[in-house]
Amino acid sequence: MLTLTRSVGETIRIGDDIEVHVVEVRGGTVRLGFKAPREVAIHREEVYRQIAEANLLAAQVTADTLGALAAFAPQPLPDADVPAAEVVGAGPDPAEAGTARPAD
């Protein structure tokens, strides 16, 4: 761990894009200001831990949910020799499209 001493108004740079400003020192508390690109997440430690825990729980729920949803996935028809037009709810056979003749 790098330890630095800074006074109010001084800045610390992290890489080319992140600045940490010492805004105020009062008693045992230091106020810091941060300038960073929007894509850089900046969180207090306790918030970061809560986010990590929530993400872990969400990933577990997703895996469990996918397993439960698999029970509702369509199953193959038991008799594959039945033409699609005879299956309940099936539309016309695409292979016969355009072959019907109009009535005289």
CORLINVEN-V347239 format. One record per residue. RES is the residue in one letter. SS is DSSP state (a for helix, b for strand, c for the rest). Layout:
# CORLINVEN-V347239
RES,SS
RES,SS
This chain:
# CORLINVEN-V347239
M,c
L,c
T,c
L,c
T,c
R,c
S,c
V,c
G,c
E,c
T,b
I,b
R,b
I,b
G,c
D,c
D,c
I,b
E,b
V,b
H,b
V,b
V,b
E,b
V,b
R,b
G,c
G,c
T,b
V,b
R,b
L,b
G,b
F,b
K,b
A,c
P,c
R,c
E,c
V,c
A,c
I,c
H,c
R,c
E,a
E,a
V,a
Y,a
R,a
Q,a
I,a
A,a
E,a
A,a
N,a
L,a
L,a
A,a
A,a
Q,a
V,a
T,a
A,a
D,a
T,a
L,a
G,a
A,a
L,a
A,a
A,a
F,a
A,c
P,c
Q,c
P,c
L,c
P,c
D,c
A,c
D,c
V,c
P,c
A,a
A,a
E,a
V,c
V,c
G,c
A,c
G,c
P,c
D,c
P,a
A,a
E,a
A,c
G,c
T,c
A,c
R,c
P,c
A,c
D,c
